[in-house]
């Protein structure tokens, strides 16, 4: 699915991540941890070719990222849903229109019933016509998740998805991500919240990837 072969990333003469060799298998669930500034967001960007490894090799869905052209990168990203830490929306569009934007960009037809069902799944039926400034932090995060999965991607990458919401909303977002994993999606969640990781233990078999001293350390499935 996503493979790192002695991969690393650095810039300006500074090495941020190094000697990463690991595989994220289809249908697996991973938590990515580490202190602020350790490189969690950088790692996720390498997973969807926002950044290119400066050492070693990264393969995504069987393709060597070094050999991808712009069109191939665009096609790849349709198979990977990303929930950014700072979810951005177009304030002049409704919630439904914002969530459906990936379909518009990819020139795919929009099925209004599928969109309604998706928003119901994330608990945003009543906010379907609301504009982004009218949404709470938790509603924005759930909208970001809906937008990330509307193209039915194979992989979901979430960067601190619970960082700006309360514990109850954190559990709700975790449950949605667990459900996606049960549908066969590969899920990677970057988080510093160890309580969230422990809470996941009863719901999903997950592995923890910890960034320490610029390297990835892998723990077992028992959290």
MARBA-3410 file (N, C-alpha, C, O; in Angstrom, 1 decimal):
223
0.8,-1.2,0.0,0.0,0.0,0.0,0.9,1.3,0.0,1.0,2.0,-1.0 ~ 1.6,1.5,1.1,2.6,2.6,1.2,3.8,2.0,1.8,3.8,1.5,2.9 ~ 4.9,2.1,1.1,6.2,1.5,1.6,7.3,2.5,1.6,7.5,3.3,0.6 ~ 8.1,2.5,2.7,9.2,3.4,2.8,10.5,2.4,2.8,10.6,1.5,3.6 ~ 11.4,2.7,1.9,12.6,1.9,1.8,13.8,2.8,2.1,14.3,3.5,1.2
14.3,2.7,3.4,15.4,3.5,3.8,15.2,5.0,3.4,16.2,5.7,3.1 ~ 14.0,5.5,3.6,13.7,6.8,3.1,14.0,7.9,4.1,14.0,7.6,5.3 ~ 14.2,9.1,3.7,14.5,10.2,4.6,14.0,11.5,3.9,13.8,11.5,2.7 ~ 14.0,12.5,4.7,13.6,13.8,4.2,14.3,14.9,5.0,14.4,14.9,6.2 ~ 14.9,15.8,4.2,15.6,17.0,4.8,15.5,18.2,3.9,15.2,18.1,2.8
15.9,19.3,4.5,15.9,20.6,3.7,16.8,21.5,4.4,17.0,21.5,5.6 ~ 17.4,22.4,3.6,18.3,23.4,4.1,19.5,22.8,4.9,20.0,23.5,5.8 ~ 19.9,21.7,4.5,21.0,21.0,5.1,20.7,20.3,6.4,21.5,19.8,7.1 ~ 19.4,20.4,6.8,18.9,19.7,8.0,18.1,18.5,7.7,17.2,18.5,6.9 ~ 18.5,17.4,8.4,17.8,16.1,8.2,16.7,16.0,9.2,16.9,16.0,10.4
15.4,15.9,8.7,14.3,15.8,9.6,13.9,14.4,9.9,13.6,14.1,11.1 ~ 13.8,13.6,8.9,13.5,12.2,9.0,14.6,11.3,8.3,15.0,11.8,7.2 ~ 14.9,10.2,8.8,16.0,9.4,8.2,15.8,7.9,8.4,15.1,7.5,9.4 ~ 16.3,7.1,7.5,16.4,5.7,7.6,15.0,5.0,8.0,15.0,4.2,8.8 ~ 14.0,5.4,7.2,12.7,4.9,7.5,12.4,3.7,6.6,12.4,3.9,5.3
12.2,2.5,7.1,11.9,1.4,6.4,10.7,0.7,7.0,10.8,0.1,8.1 ~ 9.5,0.8,6.4,8.3,0.3,6.9,7.2,0.2,5.9,7.4,0.7,4.8 ~ 6.2,-0.6,6.1,5.1,-0.8,5.2,3.8,-0.6,5.9,3.5,-1.1,7.0 ~ 2.9,0.2,5.3,1.5,0.4,5.7,0.6,-0.5,4.9,0.4,-0.2,3.7 ~ 0.2,-1.6,5.4,-0.5,-2.6,4.6,-1.9,-2.2,4.3,-2.5,-1.4,5.1
-2.5,-2.7,3.3,-3.9,-2.5,3.0,-4.8,-2.9,4.2,-4.7,-3.9,4.7 ~ -5.7,-2.0,4.5,-6.6,-2.3,5.6,-6.0,-2.1,7.0,-6.7,-2.5,8.0 ~ -4.8,-1.6,7.1,-4.2,-1.5,8.5,-4.6,-0.2,9.1,-5.1,0.7,8.5 ~ -4.4,-0.1,10.4,-4.7,1.1,11.2,-3.5,1.5,12.0,-2.9,0.6,12.7 ~ -3.0,2.7,11.8,-1.8,3.1,12.5,-2.0,4.5,13.2,-2.7,5.4,12.7
-1.4,4.6,14.4,-1.3,5.9,15.0,0.2,6.4,14.9,1.1,5.6,15.0 ~ 0.4,7.6,14.6,1.7,8.2,14.4,1.9,9.2,15.5,1.1,10.2,15.6 ~ 2.9,9.0,16.4,3.1,9.9,17.5,4.5,10.4,17.5,5.3,10.1,16.7 ~ 4.7,11.3,18.4,6.0,12.0,18.6,5.8,13.4,19.0,4.7,14.0,18.9 ~ 6.8,14.0,19.6,6.7,15.4,20.1,6.5,16.4,19.0,6.7,16.1,17.8
6.0,17.6,19.3,5.8,18.6,18.3,7.1,18.9,17.6,8.2,19.0,18.2 ~ 7.0,19.0,16.3,8.2,19.3,15.5,9.0,18.1,15.1,10.1,18.2,14.5 ~ 8.5,16.9,15.6,9.3,15.7,15.3,9.2,15.3,13.8,10.1,14.6,13.3 ~ 8.2,15.7,13.1,8.1,15.4,11.7,6.8,14.6,11.3,6.8,13.9,10.3 ~ 5.8,14.6,12.2,4.6,13.8,11.9,3.9,14.3,10.6,3.5,13.5,9.8
3.7,15.6,10.5,3.1,16.2,9.3,3.9,15.9,8.1,3.4,15.6,7.0 ~ 5.3,16.0,8.2,6.2,15.7,7.1,6.0,14.2,6.7,5.9,14.0,5.5 ~ 5.9,13.3,7.6,5.7,11.9,7.3,4.4,11.7,6.5,4.4,11.0,5.5 ~ 3.3,12.4,6.9,2.1,12.2,6.2,2.2,12.8,4.8,1.6,12.2,3.9 ~ 2.9,13.9,4.7,3.0,14.5,3.3,3.8,13.6,2.4,3.6,13.6,1.2
4.7,12.9,2.9,5.5,11.9,2.1,4.5,10.8,1.7,4.7,10.1,0.6 ~ 3.5,10.5,2.5,2.5,9.4,2.2,1.6,9.8,1.1,0.9,8.9,0.5 ~ 1.4,11.1,0.7,0.5,11.4,-0.4,1.2,12.3,-1.4,0.6,13.0,-2.2 ~ 2.6,12.2,-1.4,3.4,12.9,-2.4,3.3,14.4,-2.4,3.5,15.0,-3.5 ~ 2.9,15.0,-1.3,3.0,16.4,-1.2,4.5,16.8,-1.1,4.9,17.9,-1.6
5.2,15.9,-0.4,6.7,16.1,-0.4,7.3,14.8,-1.0,6.7,13.8,-1.0 ~ 8.5,15.0,-1.5,9.3,13.9,-2.1,10.4,13.6,-1.2,11.2,14.5,-0.8 ~ 10.6,12.3,-1.0,11.8,11.9,-0.1,13.1,12.4,-0.7,13.3,12.3,-2.0 ~ 14.0,12.9,0.1,15.3,13.3,-0.4,16.3,12.2,-0.2,17.5,12.4,-0.7 ~ 16.0,11.1,0.3,16.8,9.9,0.4,16.0,8.7,0.4,14.8,8.7,0.8
16.5,7.6,-0.2,15.8,6.4,-0.2,14.6,6.4,-1.2,14.6,7.2,-2.1 ~ 13.6,5.6,-0.9,12.5,5.5,-1.9,11.2,5.3,-1.1,11.1,4.7,-0.1 ~ 10.1,5.9,-1.7,8.8,5.7,-1.2,7.9,5.2,-2.3,7.9,5.8,-3.4 ~ 7.1,4.2,-2.1,6.2,3.6,-3.0,4.8,3.8,-2.5,4.5,3.4,-1.3 ~ 3.9,4.3,-3.3,2.5,4.5,-2.9,1.6,3.8,-3.9,1.6,4.1,-5.1
0.8,2.8,-3.4,-0.1,2.1,-4.2,0.6,1.5,-5.4,0.2,1.5,-6.5 ~ 1.8,0.9,-5.1,2.6,0.2,-6.1,3.4,1.1,-7.1,4.1,0.6,-8.0 ~ 3.4,2.4,-6.9,4.1,3.4,-7.7,5.3,4.0,-7.0,5.1,4.5,-5.8 ~ 6.4,4.1,-7.6,7.6,4.7,-7.1,7.4,6.2,-7.2,7.2,6.7,-8.3 ~ 7.3,7.0,-6.1,7.0,8.4,-6.2,8.0,9.2,-6.9,7.7,10.3,-7.4
9.3,8.7,-7.1,10.3,9.4,-7.8,10.0,9.4,-9.3,10.5,10.3,-10.1 ~ 9.1,8.5,-9.8,8.9,8.4,-11.2,7.5,9.0,-11.6,7.1,8.9,-12.8 ~ 6.9,9.6,-10.7,5.5,10.2,-10.9,5.6,11.6,-11.6,6.3,12.4,-11.1 ~ 4.8,11.8,-12.6,4.6,13.1,-13.2,3.4,13.8,-12.5,2.8,13.2,-11.6 ~ 3.2,15.0,-12.9,2.1,15.7,-12.3,0.7,15.1,-12.4,0.0,15.0,-11.4
0.4,14.5,-13.6,-0.9,13.9,-13.8,-1.0,12.6,-12.9,-2.1,12.3,-12.4 ~ 0.1,11.9,-12.8,0.1,10.7,-12.0,-0.1,11.0,-10.5,-0.8,10.3,-9.8 ~ 0.5,12.1,-10.1,0.3,12.5,-8.7,-1.1,12.9,-8.4,-1.7,12.6,-7.4 ~ -1.7,13.6,-9.4,-3.1,14.0,-9.3,-4.1,12.8,-9.2,-5.0,12.7,-8.4 ~ -3.8,11.8,-10.0,-4.6,10.5,-10.0,-4.4,9.8,-8.6,-5.3,9.3,-8.1
-3.2,9.8,-8.1,-2.9,9.1,-6.9,-3.7,9.8,-5.7,-4.2,9.0,-4.9 ~ -3.7,11.1,-5.7,-4.4,11.8,-4.6,-5.9,11.6,-4.6,-6.5,11.8,-3.6 ~ -6.4,11.1,-5.7,-7.9,10.8,-5.7,-8.1,9.5,-4.9,-9.3,9.2,-4.5 ~ -7.1,8.7,-4.6,-7.2,7.5,-3.9,-6.8,7.6,-2.4,-6.8,6.7,-1.6 ~ -6.4,8.9,-2.0,-5.9,9.1,-0.7,-6.7,10.3,-0.1,-6.6,11.4,-0.7
-7.4,10.1,1.0,-8.1,11.2,1.6,-7.3,11.8,2.8,-6.8,11.0,3.6 ~ -7.2,13.1,2.8,-6.4,13.7,3.8,-7.3,14.7,4.7,-8.0,15.5,4.2 ~ -7.2,14.5,6.0,-7.8,15.4,6.9,-6.7,16.3,7.5,-5.9,15.8,8.4 ~ -6.6,17.5,7.1,-5.5,18.4,7.6,-5.8,18.9,9.0,-6.9,19.0,9.4 ~ -4.7,19.2,9.7,-4.8,19.7,11.0,-5.6,21.1,11.1,-6.5,21.3,11.9
-5.3,21.9,10.1,-6.0,23.2,10.0,-6.9,23.1,8.8,-6.6,23.5,7.7 ~ -8.1,22.6,9.0,-9.0,22.3,7.8,-9.6,23.6,7.2,-10.2,24.4,7.9 ~ -9.3,23.8,6.0,-9.7,25.0,5.3,-10.9,24.8,4.4,-11.1,23.8,3.8 ~ -11.8,25.8,4.4,-13.0,25.7,3.6,-13.2,27.1,2.9,-12.6,28.1,3.2 ~ -14.1,27.0,1.9,-14.4,28.2,1.2,-15.7,28.8,1.8,-16.7,28.2,1.8
-15.5,30.0,2.5,-16.6,30.5,3.3,-17.8,30.9,2.6,-18.9,31.0,3.2 ~ -17.7,31.1,1.3,-18.9,31.6,0.5,-19.7,30.4,0.0,-20.8,30.6,-0.5 ~ -19.2,29.2,0.2,-20.0,28.0,-0.2,-20.6,27.3,1.0,-20.1,27.4,2.2 ~ -21.7,26.6,0.8,-22.4,25.9,1.9,-21.5,24.7,2.3,-20.5,24.3,1.6 ~ -21.8,24.1,3.4,-21.1,22.9,3.9,-21.2,21.8,2.8,-20.2,21.2,2.5
-22.4,21.5,2.3,-22.5,20.5,1.3,-21.6,20.8,0.1,-21.0,19.8,-0.5 ~ -21.6,22.0,-0.4,-20.7,22.4,-1.5,-19.2,22.2,-1.2,-18.5,21.8,-2.1 ~ -18.8,22.6,0.0,-17.4,22.4,0.4,-17.0,20.9,0.4,-16.0,20.5,-0.1 ~ -17.9,20.1,1.0,-17.6,18.7,1.0,-17.5,18.0,-0.3,-16.7,17.1,-0.6 ~ -18.3,18.5,-1.3,-18.4,18.0,-2.6,-17.3,18.5,-3.5,-17.2,18.1,-4.7
-16.5,19.4,-3.1,-15.5,20.1,-3.9,-14.5,19.1,-4.6,-14.2,19.3,-5.8 ~ -14.0,18.0,-3.9,-13.2,17.1,-4.6,-13.8,16.5,-5.9,-13.1,16.2,-6.9 ~ -15.1,16.2,-5.8,-15.8,15.7,-7.0,-15.8,16.8,-8.2,-15.5,16.4,-9.3 ~ -16.0,18.0,-7.8,-15.9,19.1,-8.8,-14.6,19.2,-9.4,-14.4,19.3,-10.7 ~ -13.5,19.2,-8.6,-12.1,19.3,-9.1,-11.8,18.1,-10.0,-11.1,18.3,-11.0
-12.3,16.9,-9.7,-12.0,15.7,-10.4,-13.0,15.5,-11.6,-12.9,14.6,-12.4 ~ -13.9,16.5,-11.8,-14.9,16.4,-12.9,-15.7,15.1,-12.8,-15.9,14.5,-13.8 ~ -16.1,14.8,-11.6,-16.9,13.6,-11.4,-18.4,14.0,-11.1,-18.6,15.1,-10.5 ~ -19.3,13.3,-11.5,-20.7,13.6,-11.2,-21.0,13.6,-9.7,-20.5,12.8,-9.0 ~ -21.9,14.5,-9.3,-22.3,14.5,-7.9,-23.6,13.9,-7.7,-24.6,14.3,-8.3
-23.7,12.9,-6.8,-25.0,12.3,-6.5,-25.4,12.9,-5.2,-24.9,12.7,-4.1 ~ -26.5,13.7,-5.3,-27.0,14.4,-4.1,-27.4,13.5,-3.0,-27.2,13.9,-1.8 ~ -28.0,12.4,-3.3,-28.4,11.4,-2.2,-27.2,10.9,-1.5,-27.2,10.7,-0.3 ~ -26.1,10.5,-2.2,-24.9,10.0,-1.6,-24.3,11.1,-0.7,-23.8,10.8,0.4 ~ -24.4,12.4,-1.1,-23.8,13.5,-0.3,-24.6,13.6,0.9,-24.1,13.8,2.0
-26.0,13.5,0.8,-26.8,13.6,2.0,-26.5,12.5,3.0,-26.4,12.7,4.2 ~ -26.3,11.3,2.4,-26.0,10.1,3.3,-24.7,10.3,4.0,-24.5,9.9,5.1 ~ -23.7,10.8,3.3,-22.4,11.0,3.8,-22.4,12.0,5.0,-21.8,11.8,6.0 ~ -23.2,13.1,4.8,-23.3,14.1,5.8,-24.1,13.6,7.0,-23.8,14.0,8.2 ~ -25.0,12.7,6.8,-25.7,12.1,7.9,-24.8,11.2,8.7,-24.9,11.1,9.9
-23.9,10.5,8.0,-23.0,9.6,8.6,-22.1,10.3,9.6,-21.7,9.8,10.6 ~ -21.6,11.5,9.2,-20.8,12.3,10.1,-21.6,13.2,11.1,-21.0,14.0,11.8 ~ -22.9,13.1,11.0,-23.8,13.8,11.9,-24.0,15.3,11.6,-24.1,16.1,12.5 ~ -24.0,15.6,10.3,-24.1,17.0,9.9,-25.3,17.3,9.1,-25.3,18.2,8.3 ~ -26.4,16.5,9.2,-27.6,16.7,8.4,-28.2,18.1,8.6,-28.6,18.7,7.6
-28.2,18.6,9.8,-28.8,19.9,10.1,-28.0,21.0,9.6,-28.5,22.2,9.5 ~ -26.7,20.8,9.4,-25.8,21.9,9.0,-25.6,21.9,7.4,-24.7,22.6,7.0 ~ -26.3,21.1,6.7,-26.0,20.9,5.3,-26.0,22.2,4.5,-25.2,22.3,3.5 ~ -26.8,23.2,4.9,-26.8,24.5,4.1,-26.0,25.6,4.8,-25.9,26.7,4.3 ~ -25.4,25.2,6.0,-24.6,26.2,6.7,-23.3,26.6,6.0,-22.8,25.8,5.3
-22.9,27.8,6.3,-21.6,28.3,5.8,-20.5,27.9,6.8,-20.8,27.9,8.0 ~ -19.3,27.7,6.4,-18.2,27.3,7.3,-18.1,28.2,8.6,-17.9,27.7,9.6 ~ -18.2,29.6,8.5,-18.1,30.4,9.7,-19.1,30.0,10.8,-19.0,30.4,11.9 ~ -20.2,29.4,10.3,-21.3,29.1,11.3,-21.1,27.8,12.0,-21.8,27.4,12.9 ~ -20.0,27.0,11.6,-19.8,25.7,12.2,-18.9,25.8,13.4,-18.0,26.6,13.5
-19.1,24.9,14.4,-18.2,24.7,15.5,-17.0,24.0,15.1,-16.9,23.5,14.0 ~ -16.0,23.9,16.0,-14.8,23.2,15.7,-15.0,21.7,15.4,-14.4,21.2,14.5 ~ -15.9,21.1,16.2,-16.1,19.7,15.9,-16.9,19.5,14.6,-16.6,18.5,13.9 ~ -17.8,20.4,14.3,-18.5,20.2,13.0,-17.5,20.4,11.8,-17.7,19.7,10.8 ~ -16.6,21.3,12.0,-15.6,21.5,10.9,-14.7,20.3,10.7,-14.4,19.9,9.6
-14.3,19.7,11.8,-13.5,18.5,11.7,-14.3,17.3,11.1,-13.7,16.6,10.3 ~ -15.6,17.2,11.4,-16.4,16.1,10.8,-16.6,16.4,9.3,-16.7,15.5,8.5 ~ -16.8,17.7,9.0,-16.9,18.1,7.6,-15.6,17.8,6.8,-15.7,17.4,5.7 ~ -14.5,18.0,7.4,-13.2,17.8,6.8,-13.0,16.3,6.5,-12.5,15.9,5.5 ~ -13.5,15.4,7.5,-13.5,14.0,7.3,-14.4,13.6,6.1,-14.0,12.8,5.3
-15.6,14.2,6.1,-16.5,13.8,5.0,-15.9,14.2,3.6,-16.0,13.5,2.7 ~ -15.3,15.4,3.6,-14.6,15.8,2.3,-13.5,14.9,1.9,-13.3,14.6,0.7 ~ -12.8,14.4,2.9,-11.7,13.5,2.7,-12.1,12.1,2.1,-11.3,11.5,1.4 ~ -13.3,11.7,2.4,-13.7,10.3,2.0,-14.7,10.3,0.9,-15.2,9.3,0.4 ~ -15.1,11.5,0.4,-16.2,11.6,-0.6,-15.8,10.9,-1.9,-16.7,10.4,-2.7
-14.5,10.8,-2.2,-14.0,10.1,-3.4,-13.8,8.6,-3.2,-13.3,7.9,-4.1 ~ -14.2,8.1,-2.0,-14.0,6.7,-1.6,-12.6,6.3,-1.8,-12.3,5.4,-2.5 ~ -11.7,7.0,-1.1,-10.3,6.6,-1.2,-9.9,5.3,-0.6,-10.7,4.8,0.2 ~ -8.7,4.8,-0.9,-8.2,3.6,-0.3,-7.5,3.9,1.0,-7.4,3.0,1.9 ~ -7.0,5.1,1.2,-6.2,5.5,2.4,-6.8,6.7,3.0,-7.1,7.7,2.2
-6.8,6.8,4.3,-7.2,8.0,5.0,-6.1,8.4,5.9,-5.6,7.7,6.8 ~ -5.6,9.7,5.7,-4.5,10.2,6.5,-5.1,11.4,7.3,-5.6,12.3,6.7 ~ -5.0,11.3,8.6,-5.6,12.4,9.5,-4.5,13.0,10.3,-3.9,12.3,11.1 ~ -4.3,14.3,10.2,-3.2,15.0,10.9,-3.8,15.7,12.1,-4.5,16.8,12.0 ~ -3.6,15.2,13.3,-4.2,15.7,14.6,-5.7,16.1,14.4,-6.1,17.2,14.7
-6.5,15.1,14.0,-7.9,15.4,13.8,-8.7,15.8,15.0,-9.8,16.4,14.9 ~ -8.2,15.4,16.2,-8.9,15.8,17.4,-8.2,16.9,18.2,-8.5,17.1,19.4 ~ -7.2,17.5,17.6,-6.4,18.5,18.4,-7.2,19.7,18.9,-6.8,20.3,19.9 ~ -8.3,20.1,18.2,-9.0,21.3,18.6,-10.4,21.0,19.1,-11.3,21.9,19.0 ~ -10.7,19.8,19.5,-12.1,19.5,19.9,-12.0,18.8,21.3,-11.0,18.4,21.8
-13.2,18.8,22.0,-13.2,18.2,23.3,-13.2,16.7,23.2,-13.2,16.1,22.1 ~ -13.2,16.1,24.4,-13.0,14.6,24.5,-14.2,13.9,23.8,-13.9,12.9,23.1 ~ -15.4,14.3,24.1,-16.5,13.7,23.5,-16.5,13.7,22.0,-16.8,12.7,21.3 ~ -16.1,14.8,21.4,-16.0,14.9,20.0,-14.8,14.1,19.4,-14.8,13.5,18.3 ~ -13.7,14.0,20.2,-12.6,13.2,19.9,-13.0,11.7,19.7,-12.6,11.1,18.8
-13.8,11.2,20.6,-14.3,9.9,20.6,-15.2,9.6,19.4,-15.1,8.6,18.7 ~ -16.0,10.6,19.0,-16.9,10.5,17.9,-16.1,10.5,16.6,-16.4,9.7,15.7 ~ -15.0,11.3,16.5,-14.2,11.3,15.3,-13.4,9.9,15.2,-13.3,9.4,14.1 ~ -12.9,9.5,16.3,-12.3,8.2,16.4,-13.2,7.1,15.9,-12.8,6.2,15.1 ~ -14.4,7.1,16.3,-15.4,6.0,15.9,-15.6,6.1,14.4,-15.7,5.0,13.8
-15.7,7.2,13.8,-15.9,7.3,12.4,-14.6,6.8,11.6,-14.8,6.1,10.6 ~ -13.5,7.0,12.1,-12.2,6.5,11.5,-12.1,5.0,11.7,-11.7,4.3,10.8 ~ -12.6,4.5,12.8,-12.6,3.0,13.0,-13.6,2.4,12.0,-13.3,1.3,11.5 ~ -14.7,3.0,11.8,-15.7,2.5,10.9,-15.1,2.4,9.5,-15.4,1.5,8.7 ~ -14.4,3.5,9.1,-13.7,3.5,7.8,-12.7,2.3,7.7,-12.7,1.7,6.6
-12.0,2.1,8.7,-11.1,1.0,8.7,-11.8,-0.4,8.6,-11.3,-1.3,7.9 ~ -12.9,-0.5,9.2,-13.7,-1.7,9.1,-14.2,-2.0,7.7,-14.6,-3.1,7.3 ~ -14.3,-0.9,6.9,-14.7,-1.0,5.5,-13.5,-1.3,4.6,-13.7,-1.5,3.4 ~ -12.4,-1.5,5.2,-11.2,-1.9,4.4,-10.2,-0.8,4.1,-9.3,-1.0,3.4 ~ -10.5,0.4,4.6,-9.6,1.5,4.4,-8.4,1.5,5.3,-8.4,1.1,6.4
-7.2,1.8,4.7,-6.0,2.0,5.5,-6.1,3.4,6.2,-6.4,4.4,5.5 ~ -5.9,3.4,7.5,-6.0,4.6,8.3,-4.7,4.9,9.0,-4.2,4.1,9.7 ~ -4.3,6.2,8.9,-3.1,6.7,9.7,-3.5,8.0,10.4,-3.9,8.9,9.7 ~ -3.4,8.0,11.7,-3.8,9.1,12.5,-2.6,9.7,13.2,-2.0,9.0,14.0 ~ -2.2,10.9,12.9,-1.1,11.5,13.6,-1.7,12.2,14.8,-2.6,13.0,14.7
-1.2,11.9,16.0,-1.7,12.5,17.2,-0.7,12.4,18.4,0.2,11.6,18.4 ~ -0.8,13.4,19.3,0.0,13.3,20.5,-0.9,12.9,21.7,-0.4,12.9,22.8 ~ -2.1,12.5,21.4,-3.1,12.2,22.5,-3.0,10.7,22.8,-3.7,9.9,22.1 ~ -2.3,10.4,23.8,-2.2,9.0,24.2,-3.5,8.4,24.8,-3.7,7.2,24.7 ~ -4.3,9.3,25.3,-5.6,8.8,25.8,-6.5,8.3,24.6,-7.2,7.3,24.8
-6.4,9.0,23.5,-7.1,8.6,22.3,-6.6,7.2,21.8,-7.4,6.4,21.5 ~ -5.3,7.0,21.8,-4.7,5.8,21.4,-5.2,4.6,22.3,-5.6,3.6,21.8 ~ -5.2,4.9,23.6,-5.6,3.8,24.5,-7.1,3.5,24.4,-7.5,2.4,24.5 ~ -7.9,4.5,24.1,-9.3,4.4,23.9,-9.6,3.5,22.7,-10.6,2.7,22.6 ~ -8.7,3.6,21.7,-8.9,2.8,20.4,-8.7,1.3,20.6,-9.1,0.5,19.8
-8.0,0.9,21.7,-7.6,-0.5,21.9,-8.8,-1.4,21.8,-8.6,-2.5,21.3 ~ -9.9,-1.0,22.4,-11.0,-1.9,22.5,-11.8,-2.0,21.1,-12.7,-2.8,21.0 ~ -11.4,-1.1,20.2,-12.2,-1.0,19.0,-11.5,-1.5,17.7,-12.1,-1.9,16.8 ~ -10.2,-1.4,17.7,-9.5,-1.7,16.5,-8.1,-2.2,16.8,-7.5,-1.8,17.8 ~ -7.6,-3.1,16.0,-6.2,-3.6,16.1,-5.3,-2.6,15.4,-5.3,-2.5,14.2
-4.5,-1.8,16.2,-3.7,-0.7,15.6,-2.3,-0.9,16.0,-1.9,-1.5,17.0 ~ -1.4,-0.3,15.2,0.0,-0.2,15.5,0.3,1.2,15.7,-0.3,2.1,15.2 ~ 1.3,1.4,16.6,1.8,2.8,16.9,3.2,3.0,16.2,4.1,2.2,16.5 ~ 3.3,4.0,15.5,4.5,4.5,14.9,5.0,5.7,15.7,4.3,6.7,15.7 ~ 6.1,5.6,16.3,6.6,6.8,17.1,7.9,7.4,16.4,8.8,6.6,16.1
7.9,8.7,16.2,9.0,9.3,15.6,9.9,9.8,16.8,9.5,10.5,17.7 ~ 11.2,9.3,16.8,12.1,9.6,17.8,13.5,9.7,17.2,13.9,8.8,16.5 ~ 14.2,10.8,17.5,15.5,10.9,16.9,15.6,10.8,15.4,16.5,10.2,14.9 ~ 14.5,11.3,14.8,14.4,11.4,13.3,14.1,10.0,12.7,14.1,9.9,11.5 ~ 13.8,9.0,13.5,13.5,7.7,13.0,12.2,7.2,13.4,11.6,7.7,14.4
11.6,6.3,12.7,10.3,5.7,13.0,10.5,4.4,13.8,11.3,3.5,13.4 ~ 9.9,4.4,15.0,9.9,3.2,15.8,8.6,2.6,15.8,7.6,3.3,16.0 ~ 8.5,1.3,15.6,7.2,0.6,15.5,6.9,-0.2,16.7,7.8,-1.0,17.1 ~ 5.7,-0.1,17.3,5.4,-0.9,18.4,4.4,-2.0,17.9,3.9,-1.9,16.7 ~ 4.1,-3.0,18.7,3.2,-4.0,18.3,1.7,-3.6,18.3,1.4,-2.4,18.5
0.9,-4.5,18.0,-0.6,-4.2,17.9,-1.2,-4.0,19.2,-2.3,-3.4,19.3 ~ -0.6,-4.5,20.3,-1.1,-4.3,21.6,-0.7,-2.9,22.1,0.5,-2.7,22.4 ~ -1.7,-2.0,22.2,-1.3,-0.6,22.5,-1.0,-0.5,24.0,-0.7,0.6,24.5
END
